[in-house]
Amino acid sequence: MSGREQISAFLKANWYNGDKMEDLLTFLIVGAAVFYVVRSFYRSFKKGGNCACGCSSCGSKAACEKLLEKNKA
C-alpha cells in the first residue's frame, strides 16, 4: 500500500464518518465565535475607552468624554 493510499484510508476511517465531521464543524463554529468575541474586546480596549461603538451612542457619554480628556492630558 502506497503512502497516498494509506492517507486516503486513514481519512476515510477517521474523518468521513458523520460523527467526526459534526465535531469538526462544531469546533470551527465555536472557534469562530470565540475569535469574534476576543477581537471585539481587543478593539474596544484598543480605542482607549469603555464604549465599543463610540461615545455618541453610549449611555454614559459624559463619563466617556471625561475619560478621553484625562487620557489626552
C-alpha positions in Angstrom: 0.0 0.0 0.0 1.5 3.4 -1.0 1.6 6.4 1.2 -1.2 8.1 -0.7 -3.4 5.0 -0.2 -2.6 4.9 3.5 -3.5 8.6 3.9 -6.8 8.0 2.0 -7.6 5.0 4.1 -6.9 7.0 7.3 -9.1 9.9 6.2 -11.9 7.6 5.2 -11.7 5.7 8.6 -11.5 8.9 10.7 -12.9 11.9 9.0 -15.5 10.8 6.6 -17.5 9.4 9.4 -20.5 11.6 10.2 -19.6 12.0 13.9 -16.2 13.3 13.1 -17.4 15.8 10.6 -20.0 17.1 13.0 -17.3 17.5 15.7 -15.1 19.4 13.2 -17.9 21.6 12.1 -18.9 22.4 15.7 -15.3 23.1 16.6 -15.0 25.6 13.7 -18.2 27.4 14.6 -17.3 27.7 18.2 -13.7 28.8 17.3 -15.1 31.5 15.0 -17.4 32.8 17.8 -14.6 32.9 20.3 -12.3 34.7 17.8 -15.1 37.3 17.2 -15.6 37.9 20.9 -11.9 38.2 21.6 -11.4 40.5 18.7 -14.4 42.7 19.8 -12.9 43.1 23.3 -9.5 43.8 21.9 -10.8 46.5 19.6 -12.9 48.1 22.4 -9.9 48.4 24.7 -7.6 49.5 21.9 -9.7 52.5 21.3 -9.0 53.7 24.9 -12.5 54.0 26.2 -15.2 51.8 27.6 -17.6 52.4 24.8 -17.1 49.9 22.0 -19.1 51.8 19.4 -18.1 55.4 20.2 -19.2 57.8 22.8 -22.1 59.4 20.9 -24.4 56.4 21.5 -23.0 55.4 24.9 -25.3 55.7 27.9 -22.6 57.3 29.9 -21.4 59.8 27.4 -20.2 62.3 29.9 -18.0 59.7 31.7 -16.5 58.6 28.4 -15.7 62.2 27.4 -14.0 62.9 30.8 -12.0 59.7 30.5 -10.9 60.6 27.0 -9.9 64.2 28.1 -8.0 62.7 31.0 -6.1 60.3 28.7 -5.2 63.1 26.3 -3.6 65.2 29.1 
